[in-house]
Amino acid sequence: MRTQAETYRHLREYRDALTQEPHFAFPEISGGQILMMMSPSPRHDLNASRVRRQLQPQLSEGLLAETLGDVEDENLGVLRRPDVIVVPEAAFDTSDSALDPAEILLAVEIVSPNNPENDYQGKLRDYPAMGIPHYVIIDPRDGTAHHYWKPVAKGGRAVYEAHVPYVFGDVIKVDEWTIDTGALRRYAPEDGE
């Protein structure tokens, strides 16, 4: 029987050998599985880009808001690819194939119409376990958002201790940064709702 670490290494090798298929996003790994997802819609990507552009001018020297980069915790057997991250620029100066979650200050996910449970369940489980201090979920399906922070151990697992819900039009405060959800777009029926 394989250990969790052996299973993860096997899944990671398999994932890295996959050919990027059209209409599929980069696969993630969580819960001992490779997670294949459809590529995001243009409106999803527009929202991610708007969040990144809002955050970047607010960040101090040496921090970046980016829409790229795998985040990996081999000990947990988790590889995720957030839609937007805030991270020190120095974190990208590595020969590793993924970013260390200890470097991530904020992960933002734009909920996709076809797999919302990935953001509300899987990543809400994985991000506090990875020690990511702030997690924002933006849901263009219903025009809501959620800010989770303060990862703590509770009942044998990591959870976020604090949570504030928002609706589009609100301004989300994440430490000294803000995200104006009034600049974001809801999905239209043709986006797959």
N, C-alpha and C positions, 0 to 999 in steps of 0.2 A: 504494500500500500504506500502511495506517495505521501510525502509530507506536504503541508501547505506551500512551503517555499519551492519544493520540486514541481508541484502543480503549476505554481505561478510562473516559474522559469519556462516550463514547457509551453504554457499559454502565451507568454511574451515572445518566445521564439516563433511560434506559429503566427501570431499577430504580425510580427515584423516581416514574415515571409509572404504575407498576403499581398496580392495585387490590388491596388486601390480601384475598386469598381465604380463606374459612373453611378451617380445617384446615391452613393453611400458615403457617410462621414467616416473619419478615422475611427476604427474600432477601439473600444475601451475594455478594460478588464476589471471585474468586480465579482465577488461572491463565487470565485472559482469558475467564471464563465467569460467568454469573449462576447462583448455586447456590440452587435452590428446595428447601426442606426442609419436611417435615411438622411441624405444631405439636407441641411436646413434650407428653408424657403428664402427667397430674397428679402422678404419683410423681416424674418428672423435675423438675417445677417445685417440688415439696415439698423435694427435695434441694437445689436451688439456693437456695431460701429459707432452709433450715437452715444452709447454708454462710454466706450473707450475715449471718444473725442471729448466728452464732458469731463472725464476724470483726469486726463493727461495734464491740462494746464493747472490743475489744483495740486499736483504732486510735487513734492520737494525734489531738489536736484538728486539724481541717481536712482529715482523710481520711475518705472514705466507702467503704463496701462497697455496691455497687449491682447490681441485676439488669436494668439498662437501659443503652442507649447503644451506638450504632455506633462502631466504631474504624476509622479510615481512614488509609491511607498511599497518597496519590495517586501518589507516585514509584514504588512497587511495583505499583500497580494492584490494591490489596487493600482490601476493606471487610469487616470481620467484626463479629459481634455476640456477644461472649462471654456465657456464662450468668451469671457473677458477675465483677465487676472491683473492684479496690481502686484508688482514684484520688483526687487532691486535689479537694476540693469546688470550688475555683476553676476546675477544668477544665471544669465545666458552665456557667460564666459566659461563654459565647461565642455569637456569632451563627452560627458554623459549624454545618453540619448533622451533623457527626460529631466525636468526640473524637480528639485527637492521640495516637497510640500512645506518644509520648515521655512522656506524663503517666501512663500505666498502670503501676502497680507490680506487679500480679498479675492474671492472667486465669485463671479457672476454667471448665472445661467439664464438663458432665454428659453422658456419652455417651448418645446416643439409640439405641434398639434398631434402628432402620431405617437408620442411616447412620454407623456407628462410624468408618469410614475418614476422615470429615471431621475428627474430633478427633485421631485417631492419625496421620494423614498430612498432610492439608491445613493444619490449624492448627499442627501440629508443624513444618511448613515455614514458615508465614507469621509466627507469633508471634516467633521469634528474629530473623527478617529485619526485623520491625517494631521490634525493640529492646526488646520486653517482657521485663523481667528474670526474672519467675517465671511458670511455666505449670503448673497442676495439672489433671490429667485424673482425673475420678471416674467409674468404670464400674460402674453398678448391675447390669449384665448378669451379671457374675461376682464382684462384690464386691471389686474391686481399685481402686487409685488409683496415680497416678504424679506425682511432682514433678520438673519440669525447671527448671534455672536456669543462669545464666552464658552468655548468648548470645555466640558467638564466630564469626568467619569461618573457614571450613575448606573447602578444596577448591573455592573460588569461590562458596560459599553460606554462609548463616548457620545455625548449629545450636546446640543447647544442649549445653554441655560437661559438665554435671553432671545426674545422674538418680538418684532413689531410688524403688523400687517399694514399695507398701503393700498391705495387705489391710484390708477393713472391720473395724473394731475398733481399728486403729492410730491414732495421733495424728500428723498431718502437721505438721512444723515448717517454716514459711516465714519466714525471718528471725526477727523477734520474735513472730510470730503463729502460732497453731496452728489446725488443723481436726481435730476429733474425728470420725473416720469411723464410730465406733460409733453416732452419732446419725443416720446415713443409712440409707436403705431400698433394698433390692435390688428389681429389677423382678420382677413376677409374670408368668406366661405370657400373661395377658390384656393386658399392656403392649406386646405385639408382639414378644416374643423368639422 
